[in-house]
Amino acid sequence: MSDNPYDVLGVKVGASAEEIQKAYRRLAKKFHPDLNPGNKEAEEKFKSVSAAYDILGDPEKRARFDRGEIDASGAERPAQRFYRDFTGAGAEHPYASSAGFEDFVDADDILSELLRRGGRTNVRMRGPDAHYRLPIDFLEAVNGATKRVTLPDGATLDVTVPAGARDGQTLRLRGKGGPGYGGGPAGDALVELEVRPHRLFKLDGDDIRLDLPISLTEAVLGGKVEVPTPTGPVTMTIPKGSNTGRVMRLRGKGVPRPDQSRGDMYVRLQVVLPESDPELEAFVKSWSAGQAHNPRQRMEA
């Protein structure tokens, strides 16, 4: 990268103060050390950009640089000298005298000043956002929970998962990201939720669906059965003569909504026969009405 501050910032010699400031902010953000951790090349470019703006961002320094009075580091340029300035009485050689060089700046001092100027900026920059992914259980998403995230440096961050959270939802924790620069505010922590599936419950919008096995006796005679829900078991009445596929609704047992209401839970009944029951087999064989019943008759119509 050129030492000329105009080249460093990528602006023309006649650029306005606003153009110079915009160019500086764009490059400072691009090469900022906090946004490029461990990148030495970006760090050096950030120093060069800051040093260039230190010259061109100050009207007086910019004017002196344009007149050739100071160099790109802000150091005074020596006045132009001729051979007669280096002669002195009593010198061993007419050009051996060092008179007139006292105003040259030591190279180490120039480097120190450049590095000092390179770390200085008048711009307050907001810190970078930190991104995390947080796996949670289905019931934690439905009912809400407090989870703890372990940061790369070993520190921990408590995250409040709101009731009714969804898979892929991003929670923003303000001020929990990277630190700001130049007194700027810290960035945010963005936590993306990953909801694990549940072995029983299935999400359907704001509603929850469940397949519930029932016995033949419960299907034929009806009765009260215990049904699991995200907030705990409830009792549900099975009507007489219920078939597999019948859907029962439990109001308000679904996912919480922002308006404090909740979706519903839909329970689909599944009649499950015992694997082997000689009495049931004997009854069915003697059940003439059952043998005459054709549940597929409607399909043939």
C-alpha positions as CSV (number, residue, x, y, z in Angstrom):
1,M,0.0,0.0,0.0
2,S,1.4,3.4,-1.0
3,D,2.5,5.9,1.8
4,N,0.7,8.7,0.1
5,P,-2.4,9.4,2.2
6,Y,-4.5,10.1,-0.8
7,D,-3.6,6.7,-2.3
8,V,-4.1,5.0,1.0
9,L,-7.7,6.3,1.3
10,G,-8.3,6.0,-2.4
11,V,-9.4,9.6,-2.9
12,K,-8.3,12.3,-5.3
13,V,-6.1,15.3,-4.3
14,G,-9.0,17.6,-4.6
15,A,-11.5,15.4,-2.6
16,S,-13.8,17.1,-0.2
17,A,-13.6,16.6,3.6
18,E,-16.8,14.6,3.4
19,E,-15.4,12.3,0.7
20,I,-12.3,11.7,2.8
21,Q,-14.3,10.9,5.9
22,K,-16.5,8.4,4.1
23,A,-13.5,6.7,2.5
24,Y,-11.8,6.5,5.9
25,R,-14.9,5.0,7.7
26,R,-15.3,2.4,5.0
27,L,-11.7,1.3,5.1
28,A,-11.4,1.4,8.9
29,K,-14.4,-0.8,9.3
30,K,-13.0,-3.2,6.6
31,F,-9.6,-3.6,8.3
32,H,-10.5,-3.0,11.9
33,P,-8.5,-5.5,14.1
34,D,-11.7,-6.5,16.0
35,L,-13.3,-7.6,12.8
36,N,-10.1,-9.4,11.6
37,P,-8.7,-11.1,14.7
38,G,-5.2,-12.5,14.1
39,N,-4.9,-10.9,10.6
40,K,-1.6,-9.1,10.7
41,E,-2.0,-7.7,7.2
42,A,-5.4,-6.2,8.0
43,E,-3.9,-4.7,11.2
44,E,-1.1,-3.0,9.2
45,K,-3.6,-1.7,6.7
46,F,-5.8,-0.3,9.5
47,K,-2.7,1.5,10.9
48,S,-1.9,3.0,7.4
49,V,-5.5,4.1,6.9
50,S,-5.6,5.7,10.4
51,A,-2.3,7.5,9.7
52,A,-3.6,8.7,6.3
53,Y,-6.8,10.1,7.9
54,D,-4.7,11.8,10.6
55,I,-3.2,13.9,7.9
56,L,-6.1,14.4,5.5
57,G,-8.8,14.7,8.2
58,D,-7.0,17.7,9.7
59,P,-7.4,20.8,7.4
60,E,-4.1,22.3,8.6
61,K,-2.1,19.2,8.3
62,R,-3.6,18.5,4.9
63,A,-2.6,21.9,3.6
64,R,0.9,21.5,4.9
65,F,1.2,18.1,3.3
66,D,0.0,19.5,0.0
67,R,2.6,22.2,0.2
68,G,5.3,19.6,0.9
69,E,6.0,20.9,4.4
70,I,5.3,17.5,6.1
71,D,5.5,13.9,4.9
72,A,2.9,11.1,5.1
73,S,3.8,10.4,8.7
74,G,3.3,14.1,9.7
75,A,7.1,14.7,10.2
76,E,8.6,17.9,9.0
77,R,10.3,17.8,5.7
78,P,13.9,19.3,5.6
79,A,14.3,22.5,3.7
80,Q,16.0,22.1,0.2
81,R,19.8,22.5,0.5
82,F,22.6,23.1,-1.9
83,Y,26.3,22.0,-1.8
84,R,27.4,25.4,-0.3
85,D,25.3,24.6,2.8
86,F,27.5,21.7,3.7
87,T,30.9,23.4,3.6
88,G,32.6,24.6,6.7
89,A,35.8,26.2,7.7
90,G,38.4,23.8,8.9
91,A,36.7,20.7,7.5
92,E,38.8,18.0,6.1
93,H,36.7,17.9,3.0
94,P,34.5,20.6,1.5
95,Y,31.5,18.3,1.5
96,A,32.3,16.3,4.7
97,S,30.6,18.7,7.1
98,S,27.3,17.6,8.8
99,A,26.2,21.2,9.4
100,G,22.6,21.7,8.5
101,F,21.3,18.1,9.1
102,E,20.2,18.8,12.7
103,D,16.5,19.1,11.6
104,F,16.4,15.5,10.2
105,V,14.2,13.2,12.3
106,D,15.7,9.9,13.6
107,A,14.2,6.9,11.7
108,D,13.2,5.1,14.9
109,D,11.3,8.3,16.0
110,I,9.4,8.4,12.7
111,L,8.4,4.8,13.1
112,S,7.3,5.3,16.6
113,E,5.2,8.3,15.7
114,L,3.7,6.4,12.7
115,L,2.6,3.5,14.9
116,R,1.2,5.9,17.6
117,R,-0.8,7.8,15.0
118,G,-2.0,4.5,13.3
119,G,-3.9,3.4,16.4
120,R,-5.8,6.7,16.8
121,T,-9.2,7.4,15.3
122,N,-12.0,9.9,15.8
123,V,-14.7,7.5,14.8
124,R,-16.8,5.6,17.4
125,M,-17.5,2.2,16.0
126,R,-20.1,-0.3,17.3
127,G,-18.7,-3.7,18.2
128,P,-19.3,-6.8,16.0
129,D,-22.2,-9.1,16.6
130,A,-21.5,-12.6,18.0
131,H,-23.4,-15.5,16.5
132,Y,-24.3,-18.7,18.4
133,R,-26.5,-21.7,17.8
134,L,-28.5,-23.1,20.8
135,P,-30.1,-26.6,20.7
136,I,-33.2,-26.9,22.9
137,D,-35.9,-29.5,23.5
138,F,-39.4,-29.3,22.1
139,L,-41.0,-28.7,25.5
140,E,-38.4,-26.0,26.3
141,A,-39.5,-24.2,23.1
142,V,-43.2,-24.5,23.9
143,N,-43.1,-23.7,27.6
144,G,-40.0,-21.4,27.7
145,A,-36.7,-22.0,29.5
146,T,-33.5,-20.5,30.6
147,K,-30.4,-21.9,28.9
148,R,-26.7,-21.3,29.3
149,V,-24.4,-20.8,26.3
150,T,-20.6,-21.3,26.8
151,L,-18.6,-18.7,24.9
152,P,-15.3,-19.5,23.1
153,D,-13.3,-17.9,25.9
154,G,-14.9,-20.2,28.5
155,A,-17.3,-17.5,29.8
156,T,-21.1,-18.3,30.0
157,L,-24.1,-16.4,28.8
158,D,-27.7,-17.0,30.2
159,V,-30.3,-17.0,27.4
160,T,-34.0,-16.7,28.2
161,V,-36.0,-18.8,25.7
162,P,-39.6,-17.3,25.4
163,A,-42.6,-19.6,25.5
164,G,-43.6,-20.4,22.0
165,A,-40.1,-20.2,20.5
166,R,-39.7,-21.7,17.0
167,D,-36.9,-23.6,15.3
168,G,-34.6,-21.2,13.5
169,Q,-35.8,-18.2,15.6
170,T,-33.0,-15.8,16.5
171,L,-32.8,-14.2,19.9
172,R,-31.0,-10.9,20.2
173,L,-29.1,-10.1,23.4
174,R,-28.2,-6.5,23.2
175,G,-24.7,-5.4,24.3
176,K,-23.5,-9.1,24.7
177,G,-21.4,-9.1,21.5
178,G,-17.9,-7.8,20.7
179,P,-16.7,-4.6,22.4
180,G,-17.0,-1.3,20.6
181,Y,-14.0,0.8,19.4
182,G,-13.3,4.4,20.3
183,G,-16.0,4.4,23.0
184,G,-18.6,2.9,20.7
185,P,-21.3,0.5,22.0
186,A,-20.8,-3.2,22.2
187,G,-22.4,-5.4,19.5
188,D,-25.2,-7.9,20.2
189,A,-25.2,-11.7,20.7
190,L,-27.4,-13.4,18.1
191,V,-28.6,-16.8,19.3
192,E,-30.3,-19.1,16.7
193,L,-32.5,-21.7,18.2
194,E,-32.5,-25.3,17.1
195,V,-35.6,-27.1,18.4
196,R,-35.1,-30.9,18.7
197,P,-38.1,-33.0,17.6
198,H,-40.3,-34.7,20.2
199,R,-41.1,-38.5,20.1
200,L,-44.8,-37.9,20.7
201,F,-45.7,-34.3,19.8
202,K,-45.8,-32.8,16.3
203,L,-46.0,-29.1,15.6
204,D,-48.7,-27.8,13.2
205,G,-48.5,-24.0,13.2
206,D,-49.7,-22.9,16.7
207,D,-51.3,-26.4,17.2
208,I,-49.8,-29.6,18.4
209,R,-50.8,-33.1,17.1
210,L,-50.6,-36.4,18.9
211,D,-51.4,-40.0,18.0
212,L,-53.0,-41.7,21.0
213,P,-53.2,-45.5,21.2
214,I,-56.5,-46.8,22.8
215,S,-57.7,-50.3,23.5
216,L,-60.5,-52.1,21.8
217,T,-62.6,-51.9,25.0
218,E,-62.0,-48.1,25.2
219,A,-62.9,-47.8,21.5
220,V,-66.1,-49.8,21.8
221,L,-67.4,-48.8,25.2
222,G,-65.8,-45.4,25.6
223,G,-64.2,-44.1,28.8
224,K,-61.8,-41.7,30.3
225,V,-58.1,-41.8,29.4
226,E,-55.0,-39.9,30.4
227,V,-53.5,-37.8,27.6
228,P,-50.0,-36.3,27.7
229,T,-49.7,-32.6,26.8
230,P,-46.8,-30.1,26.8
231,T,-47.9,-28.8,30.2
232,G,-48.7,-32.1,31.8
233,P,-51.2,-35.0,31.5
234,V,-55.0,-34.3,31.3
235,T,-58.0,-36.5,31.3
236,M,-60.0,-36.9,28.1
237,T,-63.3,-38.7,27.5
238,I,-63.4,-41.2,24.6
239,P,-66.9,-41.5,23.1
240,K,-68.4,-45.0,22.5
241,G,-67.7,-46.5,19.2
242,S,-64.6,-44.5,18.4
243,N,-62.6,-45.7,15.4
244,T,-58.9,-45.3,14.5
245,G,-58.4,-41.9,12.8
246,R,-61.0,-40.1,15.0
247,V,-59.6,-36.7,16.1
248,M,-60.3,-35.1,19.5
249,R,-59.5,-31.5,20.3
250,L,-58.1,-30.3,23.5
251,R,-58.5,-26.5,23.6
252,G,-55.7,-24.3,24.7
253,K,-53.1,-27.1,24.9
254,G,-51.1,-25.9,21.9
255,V,-48.3,-23.4,21.5
256,P,-48.4,-20.0,23.4
257,R,-49.0,-17.0,21.2
258,P,-47.7,-13.4,21.6
259,D,-51.2,-12.3,22.6
260,Q,-51.1,-14.7,25.6
261,S,-53.6,-17.1,23.9
262,R,-52.6,-20.7,22.9
263,G,-53.2,-23.0,20.1
264,D,-55.0,-26.3,20.5
265,M,-54.0,-29.9,20.7
266,Y,-55.4,-32.5,18.3
267,V,-55.4,-36.1,19.4
268,R,-55.8,-38.8,16.8
269,L,-57.1,-42.1,18.1
270,Q,-55.4,-45.4,17.1
271,V,-57.2,-48.6,18.1
272,V,-54.5,-51.1,19.1
273,L,-55.4,-54.8,19.5
274,P,-53.6,-57.2,21.8
275,E,-50.9,-59.3,20.0
276,S,-52.6,-62.6,20.9
277,D,-55.9,-63.2,22.8
278,P,-57.7,-66.5,22.4
279,E,-60.9,-65.2,24.0
280,L,-61.0,-62.3,21.6
281,E,-60.5,-64.6,18.6
282,A,-63.2,-67.0,19.8
283,F,-65.6,-64.1,20.3
284,V,-65.0,-62.7,16.8
285,K,-65.5,-66.1,15.3
286,S,-68.9,-66.4,17.0
287,W,-69.9,-62.7,16.3
288,S,-72.2,-63.0,13.3
289,A,-72.9,-59.3,13.1
290,G,-69.2,-58.6,13.1
291,Q,-68.6,-61.0,10.3
292,A,-71.4,-59.4,8.2
293,H,-70.1,-55.9,8.7
294,N,-68.2,-54.5,5.7
295,P,-66.4,-51.3,6.5
296,R,-65.2,-51.0,2.9
297,Q,-68.8,-50.9,1.5
298,R,-68.7,-47.1,1.1
299,M,-65.6,-47.3,-1.0
300,E,-67.4,-49.6,-3.4
301,A,-70.3,-47.2,-3.9
